[in-house]
């Protein structure tokens, strides 16, 4: 008997190109909020600033404080032709970096940048990655000065747009609470939060726990396997300290909402619960933990910690869509996406938000 939840094509849906957000709304908190009540399977349409109404004193909001590195860099071949690099691990302390490179350049050739920086092509991997070696250290600082935010390809920054909107994207493709450099994609569910919303949540007695998961290429690398159980996620680094683990545990103990902001937070939390979580009175509790995760959550997965999810509207056939389908159900999620299209929600990274209760 076929398990329809395991088939890649069953996570497809139709979306008009006009609904793919090219810029965020002017004020972060003014994005729409699509609310899904899993128990009743009912939908509600709100503004993100209304989200405070759904939480109560003692609930715990978990945010990912990773900070996006401007890890997209333009250089030139010796002929003068333009080359684009996307650094896959921009914070490593080395002169050798894995990058995605376009166009193709042969091993042994060099790419030239400003300030006397250059790199040589060392090797290529089966995943399409290229290993390059720089002639100088301080590449992370160089990226912060000269790099451009690594926006997904469905956001048009072709031609001079990437440079023209560079300062804008450096501000808006970053959460207001981003602290720890390391990501090459934003944890986009957090882009809607403002200082005012966080203040209101705290005043209402909602506790905020922080963790870091550096979003990598694995989050948006296309799935090629036709069956989900044949797909392997690439590893991403995470850390949760003891203090914030205790904040989460306090909410677990008192049966409060455990609200993950984004699929990135979920991956970290569920990985930690699996690695070092402990049982007490039939409840799983957290401990501080650092490491790497390649967890792939899709329908059939049993969540150990979170019971509420704030997320965005994700691409067809993408791993975040599969995770949200695991949290609700594939049929409910696809029905919600169909309604979001009808009501002209703005989709993907710079788009609107979703709350799954």
PEMO-V457751 format. One record per residue. N is the residue number from 1. RES is the residue in one small letter. BURIAL is 1 if it has 9 or more other C-alpha atoms within 8 Angstrom, else 0. D_LAST is the distance of its C-alpha to the last C-alpha in Angstrom with 2 decimals. Layout:
n=N res=RES burial=BURIAL d_last=D_LAST
n=N res=RES burial=BURIAL d_last=D_LAST
This chain:
n=1 res=x burial=0 d_last=31.03
n=2 res=x burial=0 d_last=29.02
n=3 res=x burial=0 d_last=25.51
n=4 res=x burial=0 d_last=24.07
n=5 res=x burial=0 d_last=21.07
n=6 res=x burial=1 d_last=23.79
n=7 res=x burial=1 d_last=25.56
n=8 res=x burial=1 d_last=25.25
n=9 res=x burial=0 d_last=26.22
n=10 res=x burial=0 d_last=23.29
n=11 res=x burial=1 d_last=21.03
n=12 res=x burial=0 d_last=23.19
n=13 res=x burial=0 d_last=22.60
n=14 res=x burial=0 d_last=24.82
n=15 res=x burial=0 d_last=24.38
n=16 res=x burial=0 d_last=27.22
n=17 res=x burial=0 d_last=28.61
n=18 res=x burial=0 d_last=28.47
n=19 res=x burial=1 d_last=24.65
n=20 res=x burial=1 d_last=24.91
n=21 res=x burial=1 d_last=24.76
n=22 res=x burial=0 d_last=28.02
n=23 res=x burial=0 d_last=27.35
n=24 res=x burial=1 d_last=24.41
n=25 res=x burial=1 d_last=24.29
n=26 res=x burial=0 d_last=26.84
n=27 res=x burial=0 d_last=24.56
n=28 res=x burial=1 d_last=21.54
n=29 res=x burial=1 d_last=19.25
n=30 res=x burial=1 d_last=20.32
n=31 res=x burial=1 d_last=18.41
n=32 res=x burial=1 d_last=16.19
n=33 res=x burial=1 d_last=12.41
n=34 res=x burial=1 d_last=10.87
n=35 res=x burial=1 d_last=7.51
n=36 res=x burial=1 d_last=6.07
n=37 res=x burial=1 d_last=5.00
n=38 res=x burial=1 d_last=5.98
n=39 res=x burial=0 d_last=8.10
n=40 res=x burial=0 d_last=10.01
n=41 res=x burial=0 d_last=9.89
n=42 res=x burial=0 d_last=10.36
n=43 res=x burial=1 d_last=10.42
n=44 res=x burial=0 d_last=11.15
n=45 res=x burial=0 d_last=13.46
n=46 res=x burial=1 d_last=13.88
n=47 res=x burial=1 d_last=15.65
n=48 res=x burial=1 d_last=14.44
n=49 res=x burial=0 d_last=16.42
n=50 res=x burial=0 d_last=14.16
n=51 res=x burial=1 d_last=11.31
n=52 res=x burial=1 d_last=13.12
n=53 res=x burial=0 d_last=12.40
n=54 res=x burial=0 d_last=8.76
n=55 res=x burial=1 d_last=10.22
n=56 res=x burial=1 d_last=13.14
n=57 res=x burial=0 d_last=16.30
n=58 res=x burial=1 d_last=16.27
n=59 res=x burial=1 d_last=12.88
n=60 res=x burial=1 d_last=13.67
n=61 res=x burial=1 d_last=13.14
n=62 res=x burial=1 d_last=14.84
n=63 res=x burial=1 d_last=16.88
n=64 res=x burial=1 d_last=19.48
n=65 res=x burial=1 d_last=22.85
n=66 res=x burial=1 d_last=24.71
n=67 res=x burial=1 d_last=27.12
n=68 res=x burial=1 d_last=28.20
n=69 res=x burial=1 d_last=31.93
n=70 res=x burial=1 d_last=33.82
n=71 res=x burial=1 d_last=34.71
n=72 res=x burial=1 d_last=36.10
n=73 res=x burial=1 d_last=39.88
n=74 res=x burial=1 d_last=42.74
n=75 res=x burial=1 d_last=46.19
n=76 res=x burial=1 d_last=49.39
n=77 res=x burial=1 d_last=51.51
n=78 res=x burial=0 d_last=55.21
n=79 res=x burial=0 d_last=55.87
n=80 res=x burial=0 d_last=53.65
n=81 res=x burial=0 d_last=50.89
n=82 res=x burial=0 d_last=47.33
n=83 res=x burial=1 d_last=44.99
n=84 res=x burial=1 d_last=41.26
n=85 res=x burial=1 d_last=39.67
n=86 res=x burial=1 d_last=36.05
n=87 res=x burial=1 d_last=36.05
n=88 res=x burial=1 d_last=33.71
n=89 res=x burial=1 d_last=34.18
n=90 res=x burial=1 d_last=35.60
n=91 res=x burial=0 d_last=35.62
n=92 res=x burial=0 d_last=37.83
n=93 res=x burial=0 d_last=41.16
n=94 res=x burial=0 d_last=43.54
n=95 res=x burial=1 d_last=45.58
n=96 res=x burial=0 d_last=44.21
n=97 res=x burial=1 d_last=40.88
n=98 res=x burial=1 d_last=38.94
n=99 res=x burial=1 d_last=38.34
n=100 res=x burial=1 d_last=37.55
n=101 res=x burial=1 d_last=40.71
n=102 res=x burial=0 d_last=41.82
n=103 res=x burial=0 d_last=44.39
n=104 res=x burial=0 d_last=45.83
n=105 res=x burial=0 d_last=48.38
n=106 res=x burial=0 d_last=50.72
n=107 res=x burial=1 d_last=50.86
n=108 res=x burial=0 d_last=53.35
n=109 res=x burial=0 d_last=52.83
n=110 res=x burial=1 d_last=51.74
n=111 res=x burial=1 d_last=49.39
n=112 res=x burial=1 d_last=50.43
n=113 res=x burial=1 d_last=48.44
n=114 res=x burial=0 d_last=49.29
n=115 res=x burial=0 d_last=50.80
n=116 res=x burial=0 d_last=52.68
n=117 res=x burial=1 d_last=49.67
n=118 res=x burial=1 d_last=50.06
n=119 res=x burial=1 d_last=48.60
n=120 res=x burial=1 d_last=50.03
n=121 res=x burial=1 d_last=48.34
n=122 res=x burial=1 d_last=48.61
n=123 res=x burial=0 d_last=46.81
n=124 res=x burial=1 d_last=44.10
n=125 res=x burial=0 d_last=41.55
n=126 res=x burial=0 d_last=40.47
n=127 res=x burial=0 d_last=36.95
n=128 res=x burial=0 d_last=38.62
n=129 res=x burial=1 d_last=38.63
n=130 res=x burial=1 d_last=41.81
n=131 res=x burial=1 d_last=43.22
n=132 res=x burial=1 d_last=45.12
n=133 res=x burial=1 d_last=47.24
n=134 res=x burial=1 d_last=47.81
n=135 res=x burial=0 d_last=51.19
n=136 res=x burial=0 d_last=49.82
n=137 res=x burial=0 d_last=47.15
n=138 res=x burial=0 d_last=44.66
n=139 res=x burial=1 d_last=42.66
n=140 res=x burial=0 d_last=39.33
n=141 res=x burial=0 d_last=41.06
n=142 res=x burial=1 d_last=42.67
n=143 res=x burial=1 d_last=39.31
n=144 res=x burial=1 d_last=38.04
n=145 res=x burial=0 d_last=41.14
n=146 res=x burial=0 d_last=41.53
n=147 res=x burial=1 d_last=38.32
n=148 res=x burial=1 d_last=35.85
n=149 res=x burial=1 d_last=32.05
n=150 res=x burial=1 d_last=31.04
n=151 res=x burial=0 d_last=29.05
n=152 res=x burial=0 d_last=27.99
n=153 res=x burial=0 d_last=30.71
n=154 res=x burial=0 d_last=28.85
n=155 res=x burial=1 d_last=29.25
n=156 res=x burial=0 d_last=32.90
n=157 res=x burial=0 d_last=34.97
n=158 res=x burial=0 d_last=38.13
n=159 res=x burial=0 d_last=41.61
n=160 res=x burial=0 d_last=41.78
n=161 res=x burial=1 d_last=38.24
n=162 res=x burial=1 d_last=36.98
n=163 res=x burial=0 d_last=39.63
n=164 res=x burial=0 d_last=39.40
n=165 res=x burial=0 d_last=35.65
n=166 res=x burial=1 d_last=35.76
n=167 res=x burial=0 d_last=35.45
n=168 res=x burial=0 d_last=32.65
n=169 res=x burial=1 d_last=30.63
n=170 res=x burial=1 d_last=31.44
n=171 res=x burial=0 d_last=29.72
n=172 res=x burial=1 d_last=26.75
n=173 res=x burial=1 d_last=25.90
n=174 res=x burial=1 d_last=25.21
n=175 res=x burial=1 d_last=22.54
n=176 res=x burial=0 d_last=24.09
n=177 res=x burial=0 d_last=23.64
n=178 res=x burial=1 d_last=25.20
n=179 res=x burial=0 d_last=27.87
n=180 res=x burial=0 d_last=28.95
n=181 res=x burial=1 d_last=30.67
n=182 res=x burial=1 d_last=30.10
n=183 res=x burial=1 d_last=27.58
n=184 res=x burial=1 d_last=28.79
n=185 res=x burial=1 d_last=25.52
n=186 res=x burial=1 d_last=23.06
n=187 res=x burial=1 d_last=19.53
n=188 res=x burial=1 d_last=18.61
n=189 res=x burial=1 d_last=15.01
n=190 res=x burial=1 d_last=16.90
n=191 res=x burial=1 d_last=19.44
n=192 res=x burial=1 d_last=17.76
n=193 res=x burial=1 d_last=18.10
n=194 res=x burial=1 d_last=21.27
n=195 res=x burial=0 d_last=23.24
n=196 res=x burial=0 d_last=22.59
n=197 res=x burial=1 d_last=18.79
n=198 res=x burial=1 d_last=19.20
n=199 res=x burial=0 d_last=21.84
n=200 res=x burial=1 d_last=19.79
n=201 res=x burial=1 d_last=16.97
n=202 res=x burial=1 d_last=19.83
n=203 res=x burial=0 d_last=21.54
n=204 res=x burial=0 d_last=18.58
n=205 res=x burial=1 d_last=18.82
n=206 res=x burial=1 d_last=16.00
n=207 res=x burial=1 d_last=17.66
n=208 res=x burial=1 d_last=17.81
n=209 res=x burial=1 d_last=18.78
n=210 res=x burial=1 d_last=20.56
n=211 res=x burial=1 d_last=21.51
n=212 res=x burial=1 d_last=23.36
n=213 res=x burial=1 d_last=23.05
n=214 res=x burial=1 d_last=25.65
n=215 res=x burial=1 d_last=24.32
n=216 res=x burial=1 d_last=27.16
n=217 res=x burial=1 d_last=28.52
n=218 res=x burial=1 d_last=26.66
n=219 res=x burial=1 d_last=23.34
n=220 res=x burial=0 d_last=24.95
n=221 res=x burial=0 d_last=27.93
n=222 res=x burial=0 d_last=28.04
n=223 res=x burial=1 d_last=27.59
n=224 res=x burial=0 d_last=30.94
n=225 res=x burial=0 d_last=30.51
n=226 res=x burial=1 d_last=29.95
n=227 res=x burial=1 d_last=28.13
n=228 res=x burial=1 d_last=25.23
n=229 res=x burial=0 d_last=26.68
n=230 res=x burial=0 d_last=29.68
n=231 res=x burial=1 d_last=27.93
n=232 res=x burial=0 d_last=28.38
n=233 res=x burial=1 d_last=26.43
n=234 res=x burial=1 d_last=28.69
n=235 res=x burial=1 d_last=28.39
n=236 res=x burial=1 d_last=26.78
n=237 res=x burial=1 d_last=27.65
n=238 res=x burial=1 d_last=25.28
n=239 res=x burial=1 d_last=25.82
n=240 res=x burial=1 d_last=24.07
n=241 res=x burial=1 d_last=26.49
n=242 res=x burial=1 d_last=26.98
n=243 res=x burial=0 d_last=26.04
n=244 res=x burial=1 d_last=22.55
n=245 res=x burial=1 d_last=22.08
n=246 res=x burial=1 d_last=22.96
n=247 res=x burial=1 d_last=20.45
n=248 res=x burial=1 d_last=17.64
n=249 res=x burial=1 d_last=19.56
n=250 res=x burial=0 d_last=19.77
n=251 res=x burial=1 d_last=16.02
n=252 res=x burial=1 d_last=16.05
n=253 res=x burial=0 d_last=19.09
n=254 res=x burial=0 d_last=17.71
n=255 res=x burial=0 d_last=14.42
n=256 res=x burial=1 d_last=12.37
n=257 res=x burial=1 d_last=9.17
n=258 res=x burial=1 d_last=10.36
n=259 res=x burial=1 d_last=9.02
n=260 res=x burial=1 d_last=10.98
n=261 res=x burial=1 d_last=12.43
n=262 res=x burial=1 d_last=13.51
n=263 res=x burial=1 d_last=14.52
n=264 res=x burial=1 d_last=17.64
n=265 res=x burial=1 d_last=16.13
n=266 res=x burial=1 d_last=14.47
n=267 res=x burial=1 d_last=17.95
n=268 res=x burial=1 d_last=19.68
n=269 res=x burial=1 d_last=17.58
n=270 res=x burial=1 d_last=17.63
n=271 res=x burial=1 d_last=21.30
n=272 res=x burial=1 d_last=22.25
n=273 res=x burial=1 d_last=20.72
n=274 res=x burial=0 d_last=22.81
n=275 res=x burial=0 d_last=25.88
n=276 res=x burial=1 d_last=26.25
n=277 res=x burial=1 d_last=23.46
n=278 res=x burial=0 d_last=24.92
n=279 res=x burial=0 d_last=24.14
n=280 res=x burial=0 d_last=24.64
n=281 res=x burial=0 d_last=24.02
n=282 res=x burial=0 d_last=21.92
n=283 res=x burial=0 d_last=19.52
n=284 res=x burial=1 d_last=19.77
n=285 res=x burial=1 d_last=20.74
n=286 res=x burial=1 d_last=21.51
n=287 res=x burial=1 d_last=24.92
n=288 res=x burial=1 d_last=26.19
n=289 res=x burial=1 d_last=26.98
n=290 res=x burial=0 d_last=28.29
n=291 res=x burial=0 d_last=29.07
n=292 res=x burial=0 d_last=28.15
n=293 res=x burial=1 d_last=25.41
n=294 res=x burial=1 d_last=25.61
n=295 res=x burial=0 d_last=22.55
n=296 res=x burial=1 d_last=21.34
n=297 res=x burial=1 d_last=17.96
n=298 res=x burial=1 d_last=17.76
n=299 res=x burial=1 d_last=16.88
n=300 res=x burial=0 d_last=18.33
n=301 res=x burial=0 d_last=17.21
n=302 res=x burial=0 d_last=15.91
n=303 res=x burial=0 d_last=13.72
n=304 res=x burial=0 d_last=15.58
n=305 res=x burial=1 d_last=13.87
n=306 res=x burial=1 d_last=10.44
n=307 res=x burial=1 d_last=7.23
n=308 res=x burial=1 d_last=5.02
n=309 res=x burial=1 d_last=6.77
n=310 res=x burial=1 d_last=8.79
n=311 res=x burial=1 d_last=11.30
n=312 res=x burial=1 d_last=14.04
n=313 res=x burial=1 d_last=15.47
n=314 res=x burial=1 d_last=17.57
n=315 res=x burial=0 d_last=21.00
n=316 res=x burial=0 d_last=21.88
n=317 res=x burial=1 d_last=22.71
n=318 res=x burial=1 d_last=21.28
n=319 res=x burial=1 d_last=19.93
n=320 res=x burial=1 d_last=16.73
n=321 res=x burial=1 d_last=16.02
n=322 res=x burial=1 d_last=16.77
n=323 res=x burial=1 d_last=14.44
n=324 res=x burial=1 d_last=11.38
n=325 res=x burial=1 d_last=12.96
n=326 res=x burial=1 d_last=13.25
n=327 res=x burial=0 d_last=9.60
n=328 res=x burial=1 d_last=8.88
n=329 res=x burial=1 d_last=12.48
n=330 res=x burial=1 d_last=15.30
n=331 res=x burial=0 d_last=16.02
n=332 res=x burial=1 d_last=12.64
n=333 res=x burial=1 d_last=12.59
n=334 res=x burial=1 d_last=16.23
n=335 res=x burial=0 d_last=15.81
n=336 res=x burial=1 d_last=13.35
n=337 res=x burial=1 d_last=15.94
n=338 res=x burial=1 d_last=18.70
n=339 res=x burial=0 d_last=17.37
n=340 res=x burial=1 d_last=16.89
n=341 res=x burial=1 d_last=20.52
n=342 res=x burial=0 d_last=21.70
n=343 res=x burial=0 d_last=20.30
n=344 res=x burial=0 d_last=21.84
n=345 res=x burial=1 d_last=19.07
n=346 res=x burial=1 d_last=20.68
n=347 res=x burial=1 d_last=19.97
n=348 res=x burial=1 d_last=20.24
n=349 res=x burial=1 d_last=21.17
n=350 res=x burial=1 d_last=22.30
n=351 res=x burial=1 d_last=19.90
n=352 res=x burial=1 d_last=16.79
n=353 res=x burial=1 d_last=13.26
n=354 res=x burial=1 d_last=9.80
n=355 res=x burial=1 d_last=6.33
n=356 res=x burial=1 d_last=3.82
n=357 res=x burial=1 d_last=0.00
